[in-house]
Each structure stands twice: as structure tokens, then as C-alpha cells.
Amino acid sequence: MDLSLASPPHLSFPLETLARLTAHSLKTTTVPSSTVLSSPALTVTQPTLSGAPTIVTYTGYTAIGTYLASTSTKLHLSPSPDTFSTLDSWVSASFNLLAPLLVAKTFAPFHTSAATQFVASLDNHLKTATYLTAGPGSYADILVASLLSVCQDKGYTIPAEHVNVARWFTTVGHVAGLKLKAVVVEKKGEKAAEKKGEKEEKPATAEASKPLTPMADDDAYRTSNDLVASLAAMGITYTIYTHTAAFTSLELEEFAPGLAHTKNVFLKDKKHGYFLITGRHDSDTNTKIMIKGLGLTGANPRMASEDDLGKYLGVKKGSVGPMCIKCDGEQKVTFVFDKRMMEVDTIYSHPGDNTVSVGMSPKDLVKFVETTGHEVKFVDFPVKGEAPPASAKPAGGEKKQGKQGKQEKVVAKKQNAEGTLLALQYKKMSQFHEWYSDVITLSEMISYYDISGCYILRPWAYSIWDSIQTWFNVQLKELEVDNTYFPLFVSKSRLEKEKEHVEGFAAEVAWVTKSGDGDLAEHIAIRPTSETIMYPAFSDWIKSHRDLPLKINQWSNVVRWEFKNPTPFLRSREFLWQEGHTAHESYEESQEMVMQGLELYRGVYEDLLAIPVVQGYKTEKERFAGGFMTTTCEAYIPASGRAIQGATSHNLGQNFGKMFDINFQDKEGKTAIPWQTSWGITTRTIGVMVMVHGDDTGLVLPPRVAPLQVVIVDIISKKMGRDVLEPYCRDIAAKLKAKGVRVKYDDRVNYTGGWKYNHWEQKGVPIRIEVGPRDVEAKSCRLCVRYNGEKYDFPVDGLDGEIETKLVAIQKAMFDKVKKERDEHMVKVMEWKDFVPNLEKGNLILTPWCDPKNEEWEEKVKKMSREEALAGAEEDEKCAISVAGKTLCIPFDQPELPKGTKCFASGLEATCWVMWGRSY
Ligand code: 86X
């Protein structure tokens, strides 16, 4: 299967140029200067071992890929169809946007602005992904990085704020073995000061994460650094990279994600002497595990002093690496090596200098250590956050809990050296976008995927969708709407039958054009919505007034190939939804259905997700063009000051009936066209919930949709162990479960209590119950409320009742809290001059309006507000969402409109109040 949008693009740029440019940027030593590239096929003159050159010709992307592969042994190319289809959008976007810059002799502002637009979207993508497609060596990464490198050669500077691009750029160059020139990170000097409106201070991490940059001249370094010189002497293959001083392996991870670094600890033990432990950055190089592993009796090693560090390893604090063992001529130090190290291809460590990282195979590293006369002692250190091996003592616990046989791999969350979970790195109010990404990943709702705009909904997210579905299905039964399922595919002729419907959407339709190698005679679209799929069946099914009303619903996925910035849940290329479609005898009946549909959506937002919405009509400009009238639920996200369309319910009138020949014999025997409705709500709901309720600690879930409503965590100590705490906690859990509370006793022994608190807070569980020795003695427990941090003790007797009422109270309080916030941001504006200042404050604005059908003035307001707003600030690059004010709806609930009130924009007589805002 092949989506036409993702099939090899018809580049507006000649392949010849691509080949030339790509070659140009590949300054690897293995590329001979005699390389000849021509088009449309690519001809490469390659030296052979015997010295006689061979000429190889390839075509298309394969050519470039193969060529790139031939220039580097480290390139991991996987030319599967998948790789091809996923790279194309990035490659074609880079070409289209960078092309003017690549061919320009001198730069005009528009040259760089197109490139910067591209770099901004790249940066945005790389905020949440390490690479463009699946892995480090994908064609997309290499081609795009190569093109950027050419732009740089020509003098283009990647704007300093795009630190993600900078990091990715060097990493790709690095991993792929390409010698890409480092990104010049512009110093924030006068230029920045010139900019109006002080921009946010660059976060400290942006400064710190100066990426790895290849050594300008490794020959010089090789001779100046003894350790590296000895590698060369031993014939060990290695690579050297420079970076700003890195004091921890965590920093290195930031510089170059995806690479394996060492983490080194130098210890002194009174009885057993000195130890240098070299572990993988993501291992738990716990000394207790080392002691067990090496069978050291009576050992109690401590961190060695800085003096000792200098004396035995010849380095300063922060620069220790395994190669420093060479200094220990007297063999005083035991070298301990993490077994997991052997799993990686290349391991990076400091050669006694923490501005440099040297990469080599772990086998070579072992060989190096052995030639210094040290025996390498291997220890089986666990992955950080994973259960320690059976032989080790579990954190805080007494009983051993080894998983004999298969060792389960747990993906480690971000943790610090002590193994405690790291908090969110961003603040909701100051770095909303980054915060959001952190919350949805750390709460285990979302995993990223290698196709832009597509995300994995993990159980924690899907479960919320599940509870929305469960509730919704009950309501549908009540309304006598039946569930159905229609095919995913739609033929071209059907899709295009109703012109107005597809108009304006055509670019978003994804097509299947092939099966296997063969082209399909008729291209098949993937449903962006199902009107055109369902209504031909309606035409078959509806013959008489007795067949009406017809009320069906479908839960499904739909695909809309959006080009606007994708955001998990809010705007994804594939999403899940419910779409209701009904047909009725009369307009009145259809209109009743429209309102019933909309009322269900209010229920989902307000009653389940605890998010207030404003219900209303869309204006002529904003309604669904294929129908006749659109109603909507509009939500508000205080942290971004933006509104978001929550769900819509349409009265389709008789448009579709006419186009799809749907008609029936009415009660008088006359032929009539039914009145239709359609209504939908999507997984966007989950994103809105995260944005509205989440806080600086992570997700905050309203009890009604929380996968777990209560989590029980016990505090094990010497004073009271598992034997007492476990039955106590299980008893509480059973009592709550009996009342229908979704409860879990977190009985894991390999995590500390503190870790668990943090974990479940990040996941947003409404109530945590803590049980410690004092609680057991008092026959009580401690309740901690997630949304407001409230903590109180409660007796176990009667706890089930307390929890039940508390969950209801939390649900209500969460709604009240955000409603108050929303209401504080709802203002009335009577005159144009107050409009943009209120948009700037992130307000929802009610204005008197001349006419819901006055599209001309609506467009004018949008345009004028954008211009006025941009004069004072910069367009929000990160979210690529507009600063213009849009109409959100004409609220059903209309304030009084005194006679003679004028429209705030046109000055004409006002007929209604309209709600405006910046929106998603
Ligand atoms: C509009 C209308 C309607 C049923 C709903 O809003 C609720 C559930 N459908 C959907 N719409 C399109 O019609 C549409 C059509 C194409 Cl071809 C497309 F590519 C994207 C679309 N997006 C929205």
C-alpha cells in the first residue's frame, strides 16, 4: 500500500542538483575527489582495492542512498518501502523550501525565510523525536542534514533558538559518519536586543546543550593526548568528538541522544582498595550490586577523594573515563566493567578530558584496558529503573523478588543517579508546548512514531477513550442510534460526488494508488469522514417514511493528511472518532437530533472531562460547507489563552440527499428528500483534558475517566515490613474495589515509595493512599489529592464511603476550578480598539456582531487582528498557529443586546453576540 502523498515526490528540483549537492556536503575521507555524479541516474566513480576505479550507475533515491552508503561504513541503511515512504515528506519539504537558498548567489530575505520556516518545523519535530524517521541512518536524516550543510556552506545560519535542529544535525553527521560542518549557533547579541518585546530568556539547557562537534583536527589531538595516541598505536579504530564540558552522563545524553556513553565512578574501600566502575549511561551502577557481583566480603566502598583521582587516574573530577586506568601503573585499581556495555556497537568515553568523547567498540575498550595490565571484572548491572538481578537487594525491600528465567526489560524513565524519577523539565505556563510533550510521554499516554502526525496511544490514553466510548454508547442507546461499521476505503467517484463537501479538503485526502508493484486502475481514498461512504447505502435503505428516522453511528479511525503542525491528540493525521449520521422526515426532527448530538458532546466535556464548554452556532464562514448549519462546543485552554473546537453537530439539510438520490414516499405518498444530520467527536478530547487540567507535576485526571482512581503505596521501613503492610493495603484495595472504585495497590518492591509517588502523580491518579507504620497502628491511612495537593488522614473503617464521596467532590471541584478560570477570561468588547489587546491577554471575546452571514467583515477582523498583533510581537513559530482572532461561535446563551447596539467592527446595526478568540 502506498499513499500518494507519501510516494516519491515529483521534486520541483532536479535530481542532478540533489546528487551534486549531496556529494558536495559529504566531505568524508573515503569520498575521492574524482567522484563524478550525473543525472538522472547517478554515476559514481569508486576506487577499488586494486586501485582501479569502477563506475557504478544508480537511479533515483536508491542512487543517493547507495551512494551515501558507499561513502561510509557506519551508515545503517534500510531501504525498505517503509523507509522510502516516510522519508519523502521530509525530503520533498526540505527541497522545496531550501531550493531557493541552495541556488541563490546572494541571499535575499525571502531566501532565508523559506529555509527558516523549514528549520522551524524541523525543530518542532525534533522536540519530541530524535530523528526524522525510524533511526539514525535513515535516508531522510542524511539527505536533509546534507542539504542543510550545503546551505551552511553558502552562509546560511540556523537560528540560535533551534537547538533541537543543532543537536540532531551533529548527531546525524556523527552517527552516519558524515563530516557535516557544525551548526553555527549564533550568539544572542545586539540582534536579539533589537527585537521588540523582550523574548523569553533562552533556557539554560539551550546554552548547555552545545552539541557534539567533530574534532576539527583529530591528528593534532591524537598526538597531544597520550591516551588517544596509544589507541592509534594499538590499531584501534575510533572517532573523536568535542563538546562543551560535560560533567555527567546525563549531559552527554542531551548532547548526543541515542549514543552509548560511559558513566564512571571511582571508589575507595578500606579493605579492598580502589575501584573504577565503568558503566553504561543508562545502567544502574549501584555499588551494592558490584559488591555482590564481585563477591567482596565486608566491603563498604566510598567515593574516592579528588586527590586520589589525580594520584591514581591522573585526572580531575568530571573527566574520568575507562582509559584513565592506564595511569595506574602500580595496579592499585580494580577495573569493573558493566556487562551491558558489550551490547552496543560503539561506546563513548572521555580520554581524561570532559570536552572530548572518544568512541570505539566495547571489545576494543576491553582490549585497551587489558594491555594496561588490568584484569577486566564484568558485573551484571541492571538497566536504570529495572528490577535488579535476583542476587541483589531490592530497593527498600527485604524479600528478594527476582524474576528467574526471563529477565524483563523495562524501558527506563528519565531518572537521576539515585534512581528516582525525574520531574517534568518544563513549566506549564512558560513553556507550554514543551510541557505538553513531556506530560503526555512521561504519563505513558503517548509514544512517538516514525510517521509525522501519527502517534501511539498507550493504554493510559486509550483507557480514557474507552471510558468516553462506554458512556457515549449508553447515551446512543437511549437515543436509539445504532452502531455500525462501514469500510475504510472510498472510491474516487464517490468521494467527489458532492463537490462542496470535498472542496477545500482535497489536499488532505490520502490515496491508495498501488497494490504490490502494480498501479490500481482506480485510486482509492482513505476516509477523511464517511458521508460519501454511508449515503449511497442510505439511498438503498430509505424508501418510505416508515424507514425513517434512520439513526446510525460508527466508531472508527479517519485520516486527514494535514500539513499544519501536528500535535498529539489535537491534530494528528490519523485519529479516532465517533461519527453519527441520521436521516429524518422533517427539518424539526433533524434539528432536534442536531441538538441531542451536541448535548452529548457537552456531556463528554463537562460531565466526564470536567471541562466547561460554550455551545453555539458556527457563522456562515466557519460552518461545514457541505451542510446547512453547524453547531459546536467550544472549550478554552487557559495556559495558551486559546480556544479549541471541541466537537461539532451539523444539520446537513437536504444537500446530501439530493446528491446521493436519497428519497422516500412521505405519508401523503409524495416523494420527499430526508433531512440529515452528522455529528462527531474525536480523541482531541484527551488532548484538551491534558492541557486544561495538567500541572507542573504532570497529568491531572478527572476521576470519571481516570484509568485508576486510587493508588495505594506503602512505606516500608525497618520498623514495619511488607509482611504487615501488604495485607493491610490489600484489604483497603479490596474494600474499594467492592464499591466499584478503580484502585491499584502498587506492590512493586523494586521501586521506592518516593519513586511511586512521583510516578503516579505524573500519571495523574486522582487520589493516592499512603500507608506507613503509624497509619497501621492507628488503623488509618493518608489520602493525597492530586489536583490540589490536599492531604489528610482517614480511618480505614468507612474509607470506602469517604473515597466515593471524595471522587465525586474532586470531579466537581476540578470543573469549578477551570470554569472559574475560563469565566475570568471571557470579556465583552464593544469597540474595535479593545479587540486585539484582549486577544493578547488570551481572552475569549464577546462582541456585538452585524450578521452571522457577513463573511466579508469576519475576514477583515481576522486579517486586521493578525496585522495588529504581529506589529507588536512575533508570530508563534513553535505552534505555527495563528495570532488572528477567529469567530468561535454565536453562543446559544445570548446576553441581552440593547436596541441600537452597533457591530464592533462594521459599525452596522448588531443582530447578535459573537464569541471570538485565538484558537487551535
Ligand atoms: C467535515 C463533517 C462531519 C461527520 C463532522 O464534522 C462530524 C462527523 N462528518 C466533516 N469534513 C469533511 O467533510 C472533510 C472532507 C474531506 Cl474530503 C476531507 F479530506 C477532510 C474533511 N474534513 C472535515
Boltz pocket constraint, residues with backbone or C-beta under 6 A from the ligand:
constraints:
  - pocket:
      binder: B
      contacts: [[A, 495], [A, 501], [A, 502], [A, 505], [A, 506], [A, 508], [A, 509], [A, 528], [A, 529], [A, 530], [A, 531], [A, 559], [A, 560], [A, 578], [A, 579], [A, 580], [A, 624], [A, 626], [A, 648], [A, 650], [A, 678], [A, 679], [A, 680], [A, 681]]
      max_distance: 6.0
